[in-house]
Amino acid sequence: MSSSAPSFDVAVIGAGAMGATAALHLARGGQRVALIDRGEICRQASGVNAGTLTLHMTRAALIPYAIRGRELWMDAVNWLGMDVGARAAPGLSLAFTEAEREMLEKRAAARTAMGAPIRLITPTEALAIEPGLNPSMIAAAFCELDGHVTAYLTGRAYRKALVAAGAGVFENTPVTGIAPEAGRYVIRHQDGGRTVARRLVLAGGVWLETMLGWLGIAVPIKCLVNQLIVTERMAPVMRSVVSIANGLLSLKQFENGTVLIGGGWQGLGDPVRGGVEAIPANLMGNVQLARHALPALGESRIVRIWLGLESESPDAMPIIGQLPGLDEAYVIGCVHSGYTSAPYMGQLLAERMLGNEPEMPLFDPARLIGKLEDTH
Amino acid sequence: MTVSPESGAPDVLVIGAGPAGVEAALAASAAGLRVVLVDEAAAAGGQVYRAAPRSFTGMTATPESRLGDDLRRRLAESAVETHFGHLVWSVSLGFRVDALAEGGPVSWSARRLVVASGAQERVVPFPGWTLPGVIGLAGATILLKSQHMLPGRRTLVAGQGPLLLAVAIGILKAGGEVAGVVDLASRGEWLATGAALLSRPDLAARGAGWVAQLHRRGVPLLYRQAIRRATARGDDIEVTVGPVERTGGPARGRERNFTVDAVAAGNGLTASTDVTRLLRAEHVFNEARGGWMPQVDAEFRTSVDGLFAVGDGAGIAGAAAAALHGRLVGLAIARELGALAPADHATQSASLRRSARRAGQFGAAMAGLMALRPGQVAGIAPEAVVCRCEDVTRREIDAACAEGVRSANQLKAWTRCGMGPCQGRICGDIASALVARHAGTEPRAGMFTGRTPFRPLPVAQLIKPVDYAELELPPPAPL
């Protein structure tokens, strides 16, 4: 019976960095919030990504958002209540071929036009910043606003902050459907339970397609299965965040000495089974590239390989805002390389829902909706 | 990269050349299937029948060494294609198995995969268990059996299960001194295994002989006691031992100190589930058989199509049962792949099953003595390091649980427990048990998700530096 189900102002479904940030600001804004996830807070893409804060890999149109997001991560102690290992580091993007040099120049120009402080530097300048790089590079781009976060720590930080803000945290509580009912949303759980809320935020990452489907909205969401590789602790071999012009490598060393290798090489998996397994050929390709950029990695040992699911909308741009034709139903997700901007995106949506004009525009979902059935 | 060094894909690939894996390989091969057997060791035998290095000659034969030699002889005479010194680092569905060998990376694809990866030792953490000189009972067994080395001049042997006596006697035989044997079980609990022991009178008699020998040599046998802590004292280790409750937790009573230069401590065996966890097979929790293990049917099929798990890696049952179960797997695969007629399969496997039941009784009794008791987990000292790769203490784990951790994987993310080079192999089951105290049950706490590589993978061995132009790169990310 929905009448006996716990009732909230807002139910946020999906406890990644975007959903959890929105929930946190909504709770602090006086809303009674339920944050619901089939697993635990920040244990999917938001907890297993490479933690790269970079403008070199951010889509040009999202640069202003990423700059604000990066500031929030750096300031996590103050608004989130815990240091999540956010550290500033110089960001370098390298070119090893003429084609990559062209790509580097073109991409740097597009991002600079959007406000990224990226400038082209010579290999000698790049080696002065990061002496361990492969000197065979032919060009590099430098960005002073890069860095990294220890992604796996964020779940702990958010949980503590959400509980302190009085939000209801419902982890390991899978949702099987949502029904709009007399001005409210009745959320059905796998265990037969129900949660009722006046307002709804869908923040399900690669599961957004399914979630939107519950409301009769069809938006195809692509699922990328990104491979990540971490080495054992090693003596300092780098201090910057390194990528390659083509975006197929991200490289950084954490304070504990481990080096994280990413770059969006694909593994096997899907939204139903999660990240299933690495593809050995892709593992080797990614490691080849990493070792080429930073030869000292030839001395390292790989300790763990895992996969994270990244969502992508049909136009590879975010989907953030109110869902058309429904009362008080919102969506947030699909921010390409979105970890950097995640806390800012969550904050923007919360501002809108609290009745304020967001600092920067949202990303209207209406543009992507193919079929909208009247659910009333 | 070389793919399958000998031409043609094998029908069956077996990981692990202990008694279960070798017998599975032999049975499948005898039926005419093409079988590849891979192990990281230099020779077959597993931990239980571990072969001495080839350069060691003139060693005295033991019942184990004779069984091991027989196993290796039968394998050598068979058509099984063996690859020793091969470190399996990845297994993917299909099945593709990737290994590292001296010559570089190798991989095979096979229609059926048998995981016979055996057991690993559990050590219930106590303050000081990470000191140099403190090793596992299984580690001590390897030193004694394979390398004929003593853990130290004067060793305290502690923990639970049948390895206690075997290690103590091994040390005495090799000329070392045993300061004492500290056993979690009571004398009564050993006697209670009597009925099961009758199924293996040879082993029962040997065990009784060992106890008598320890008494003769004046080695104190401390029943229902456990190590409280170990402290470094110069080159020596001071070990404090005290009484425990039946449930394994510390009890009031006189503590006793031993000064030694080595400690061999172990608290039983647990199934090695790296491969079955990686392939997302269903697992069940059964404390009496070592804790977490893959769920298997009567012929050791896991929940993943074509994947078998057998031997101690499918739940602790002992070497004798493992060998018989291995043969059952070989026969089952031979029937599945049409190499063995259903009627022949039925006859051959029925008699194996009867023998396996007898052998299983003994294994089950020993597994019972090795089983983790609730008080052992509850009684772990707050300052004891649980994850020795990342230095995560019991106190830190409890604090994370108090803050909301309800699963082993969440604990890993919040504290780095299980994130180090051993990938949680050593701390995994204790970490899960500690989380289970807050989550309610072990199945709710779950296990660390399986990940590749199974062992730290040297980059230099995996890939050679190449010319950048030769790299095959996927399309670039969008601007």
Interface residues (C-beta under 8 A of the other chain):
Chain A: E40 C42 R43 G47 M57 R59 A60 F96 T97 M103 K106 R107 A110 S136 Y152 L153 G155 R156 R159 K160 V163 V169 E171 N172 T231 E232 A245 N246 G247 L248 G264 W265 Q266 L268 R273 V276 E277 A278 I279 P280 L283 M284 G285 V287 Q288 L289 R291 H292 P295 L297 G298 E299 S300 R301 I302 V303 R304 I305 W306 A316 H336 S337
Chain B: M1 S90 S92 L93 R96 D98 P105 S107 L278 L279 R280 A400 E403 G404 R406 S407 N409 Q410 K412 A413 W414 R416 M419 G420 P421 Q423 R451 T452 P453 P456 L457 P458 V459 A460 L462 I463 P465 V466 Y468 A469 L471 E472 L473 P474 P476 A477 P478 L479
